[in-house]
């Protein structure tokens, strides 16, 4: 039987490809430029952009190359949107519609606003110059959904507003994205407002309650709804429940005047609900004070527990094992309301560390996993903290580190 042979050209091509595969991998400035653009914008660069970025890299100016990549609209519409979307809901779902939380984060990054204002600023981004787009509303998300479905570029249309001017909140009651409609719908809805604190801690300090568990803090401000003998065994409370609530409840008291109100029967998902805030002079019918009724629910679980009288908060994690989170010595560690509590969180070392680690994971497609990675994260965090908390700088520095040799 006759055995057929590869044509000579095909055999030559196979040998050539085998030779390429056997060579050590390397990357020049063009490959590095493409990698930076792909990681930051998520789309391939044009030839002109690629050559410009490569020229910057050859000149030793990787930062300019990275900023060129971030000039692409996809950095805002895709990379930042997908980066922030999971923080806006309890399921950490990245496939949610654009909302005011995400748009505000995108605007802060685009404009070089101190990123810490995300948790305490009187700031909100809406769109301007967008014909046919519904106006911002406190009772729906139509404004942002239309921006996304109609393909508007966030880079071009977002405009910074005073959140108080569009939400009706007093300026001193605004707290960045914590008082955005999207966050309120997810974390102030029903419940006891502890969710807002827990998810803010998780999403912006990269610590969940298990990581800050400390049974050594005084439990005198744990509310009445927490039973002291779960299942009839007080040891469960003393060795487990107390370790979260003794720190969380004094901090979550900052949200005592907030609620997300909606018609449970007609609108069970709360899609048409809105954030409400008890201002000075407002009295809740159930509590007899400004405090929302949800802070007094299930009072019979432990009638001797703490009865919330106001929105005065205290950070009891400034001492003990959670001092490791690096609380700012420039702040008092206590105050009234969500704005000052958001500042307490945003001024911590853990906040800066968290942002850098999350950017690293997004740009490098892996978590920091070795000594070199961790050293680089610390270097980038130092620059972030010392140069105005500019998040685009974090993306640029991280892209430089992960661009390849």
QUICORTA-V8354 format. One line per field, one symbol per residue. ss: DSSP state (A for helix, B for strand, O for the rest). phi: phi as a letter, one per 20 degrees, with the letter a starting at -180 (. if undefined). burial: I if it has 24 or more other C-alpha atoms within 12 Angstrom, else O. A space follows every 50 residues. Layout:
ss: ???
phi: ???
burial: ???
This chain:
ss: OOOOOOOAAAAAAAAAAAAAAAOOOOOOAAAAAAAAAAAAAOOOOOAAAA AAAAAAAAOOOAAAAAAAAAOOAAAAAAAAAAAAAAAAOOOOOOOOOOOA AAAAAAAAAAAOOOAAAAAOOOOBBBBOOOOOOOOOOOOOOAAAAAAAAO OOOAAAABBBBOAAAAAOOOAAAOOAAAAOAAAAAAAOBOOOOAAAAAAA AAAAAOOOAAAAOOOOOOOOOOBOOOOOOAAAOAAAAAAAAAAAAAAAAA AAAAAOOBBBBOOOOOOOOOOOOBBBBOOOOOOOOOOOOOOOAAAAOOAA AOOOOBOOOOOBBBOAAAOOAAAAAOOOOOOOOBBBAAAAAAAAAAOOAA AAAAAAAAAAAAAAOOOOOOAAAAAAAAAAAAAAAAOOOOAAAAAAAAAA AOOOO
phi: .edfdfggfffffffffffffeeffbbefffffffffffedmcfffffff ffffffffendfgfffffffffgfgefdfffffegffebfelefeefgbf fffffffffgemfgfffgdbfebbdcdcmcfnegfgcfdbdfgfffgffe mfeggedfcfcfgffdenffgfdeblffdffffffeddfllcmfffffff ffecclcefffdfbfeffefdefffefecgmncfffffdcgffeffefff effgefddbddbeffebfemfdebfcbeegnfcffeemcfffgffdflfe fbfeffdfeadfdbeeefcnfefffmfffedfnbrcnffffffgffefff ffgffffffgffeemafgcbffffffgffffffgfecnleffffffffff fdfnf
burial: OOOOOOOOOOOOOOOOOOOOOOOOOOOOIIIIIIIIIIIIIIOOIOOOII IIIIIIIOOOOIIIIIIIIIIIIIIIIIIIIIIIIIIIIIOOOOOIIIII IIIIIIIIIIOOIIIIIIIIIIIIIIIIOIOOIOOIIIIIIIIIIIIIOO OIIIIIIIIIIIIIOIIIIOIIIIIIIIIIIIIIIIIIIIIIIIIIIIII IIIIIIIOIOOIIIIOIIIOIIIIIIIIOOOOOOOOOIOIIIIIIIIIII IIIIIIIIIIIIOOOOOOOIIIIIIIIIIOOOOIOOOOIIIIIIIIIOOO OOOOIIIIIIIIIIIIIIOOOIOOIIIIOOOOIIIIIIIIIIIIIIIIII IIIIIIIIIIIIIIOOOIOOOOOOOIIIOIIOIIIOOOIIIIIIIIIIII IIIOO
